[in-house]
Amino acid sequence: MMIFILILCGVLLNAAAQLLLKAGMCQIGHFEFTVGNAIPIGMKVMMNLPIIGGLFLYVISVGVWLLVLSRVQVSFAYPMLSIGYVVNAVAAYYLFGEPLTSIRVLGIFVIIAGVYLVAQTN
């Protein structure tokens, strides 16, 4: 049971990091990827608090993930990361107004079924 808590913690930290990165990029906005933009956009990214927070959460999630990998097989642990797809799809719907279409919902159910099947093998 403790391993599932660690996995869920790692997945949720990773999902939260992704959402913070998206929030930060929403603040910065769309930009063209050019040499001339590298420094100004790089500075905006480095000074953006949600992006800094997201990167910090990624570092923490890697630490948790290393703890997970020290306890279970990677062939069991890695598929569990797909729970993050579900969390991010639902959170992006509520936080950013991103569409949650019927095809995406179907995909979420397929992911949940896959995670359930993988979890049964441990």
C-alpha positions as CSV (number, residue, x, y, z in Angstrom):
1,M,0.0,0.0,0.0
2,M,2.9,2.4,0.8
3,I,4.3,2.0,-2.7
4,F,1.0,3.1,-4.2
5,I,1.0,6.2,-2.0
6,L,4.6,7.0,-3.2
7,I,3.6,6.4,-6.8
8,L,0.5,8.6,-6.5
9,C,2.6,11.3,-4.7
10,G,5.2,11.3,-7.5
11,V,2.5,11.4,-10.2
12,L,0.6,14.3,-8.5
13,L,3.8,16.3,-8.0
14,N,4.6,15.7,-11.7
15,A,1.1,16.7,-12.7
16,A,1.2,19.8,-10.5
17,A,4.5,20.8,-12.0
18,Q,3.1,20.5,-15.5
19,L,0.1,22.7,-14.6
20,L,2.3,25.3,-13.1
21,L,4.5,25.3,-16.2
22,K,1.3,25.8,-18.3
23,A,0.2,28.6,-16.0
24,G,3.5,30.3,-16.4
25,M,3.5,30.0,-20.1
26,C,-0.1,31.4,-20.2
27,Q,1.4,34.5,-18.5
28,I,4.2,34.8,-20.9
29,G,2.1,34.1,-24.0
30,H,2.8,32.7,-27.4
31,F,6.2,33.5,-28.8
32,E,8.2,32.7,-31.9
33,F,11.2,30.4,-31.5
34,T,14.0,32.6,-32.9
35,V,17.6,33.4,-31.9
36,G,16.5,37.0,-31.2
37,N,13.8,35.8,-28.7
38,A,16.2,33.5,-26.8
39,I,17.4,36.0,-24.2
40,P,14.2,38.1,-23.7
41,I,12.0,35.0,-23.5
42,G,14.6,33.1,-21.5
43,M,14.6,35.9,-18.9
44,K,10.8,35.9,-18.7
45,V,10.8,32.2,-18.2
46,M,13.6,32.4,-15.5
47,M,11.7,35.1,-13.6
48,N,8.2,33.6,-13.8
49,L,7.1,32.3,-10.4
50,P,4.7,29.5,-11.6
51,I,7.5,28.2,-13.9
52,I,10.0,28.3,-11.0
53,G,7.5,26.5,-8.9
54,G,6.8,23.9,-11.6
55,L,10.5,23.2,-12.0
56,F,10.9,22.9,-8.2
57,L,8.0,20.4,-8.1
58,Y,9.6,18.4,-10.9
59,V,12.8,18.1,-8.8
60,I,10.8,16.9,-5.9
61,S,8.9,14.4,-8.1
62,V,12.2,13.0,-9.4
63,G,13.3,12.4,-5.8
64,V,10.0,10.6,-5.0
65,W,10.3,8.6,-8.3
66,L,13.8,7.5,-7.4
67,L,12.4,6.2,-4.1
68,V,9.6,4.4,-6.0
69,L,12.1,2.8,-8.5
70,S,14.2,1.6,-5.6
71,R,11.2,-0.5,-4.4
72,V,9.5,-1.8,-7.5
73,Q,10.1,-2.9,-11.0
74,V,10.2,-0.2,-13.6
75,S,7.8,-2.2,-15.8
76,F,5.3,-1.8,-13.0
77,A,6.1,1.7,-12.0
78,Y,6.4,3.5,-15.3
79,P,2.9,2.7,-16.6
80,M,1.5,4.2,-13.4
81,L,2.8,7.6,-14.6
82,S,-0.1,7.6,-17.1
83,I,-2.4,8.5,-14.2
84,G,-0.9,11.9,-14.7
85,Y,-2.5,12.1,-18.1
86,V,-5.9,11.7,-16.4
87,V,-5.1,14.3,-13.6
88,N,-3.8,16.8,-16.1
89,A,-6.7,16.4,-18.6
90,V,-9.3,17.0,-15.8
91,A,-7.3,19.8,-14.2
92,A,-6.7,21.6,-17.5
93,Y,-10.4,21.5,-18.2
94,Y,-11.2,23.3,-14.9
95,L,-8.1,25.5,-14.6
96,F,-7.5,26.5,-18.2
97,G,-10.8,25.8,-19.9
98,E,-9.2,23.2,-22.2
99,P,-11.7,21.0,-24.0
100,L,-12.5,17.6,-22.5
101,T,-14.1,16.0,-25.5
102,S,-15.8,12.6,-25.6
103,I,-12.8,11.1,-27.4
104,R,-10.5,12.4,-24.6
105,V,-12.8,11.0,-21.9
106,L,-12.8,7.7,-23.7
107,G,-9.0,7.8,-23.8
108,I,-9.0,8.5,-20.0
109,F,-11.1,5.4,-19.4
110,V,-8.7,3.4,-21.5
111,I,-5.8,4.7,-19.5
112,I,-7.6,3.9,-16.2
113,A,-8.3,0.4,-17.4
114,G,-4.6,0.0,-18.4
115,V,-3.3,1.2,-15.1
116,Y,-5.8,-1.1,-13.3
117,L,-4.5,-4.1,-15.3
118,V,-0.8,-3.2,-14.6
119,A,-1.6,-2.8,-10.9
120,Q,-3.0,-6.3,-10.8
121,T,0.3,-7.8,-11.9
122,N,2.2,-6.6,-8.8
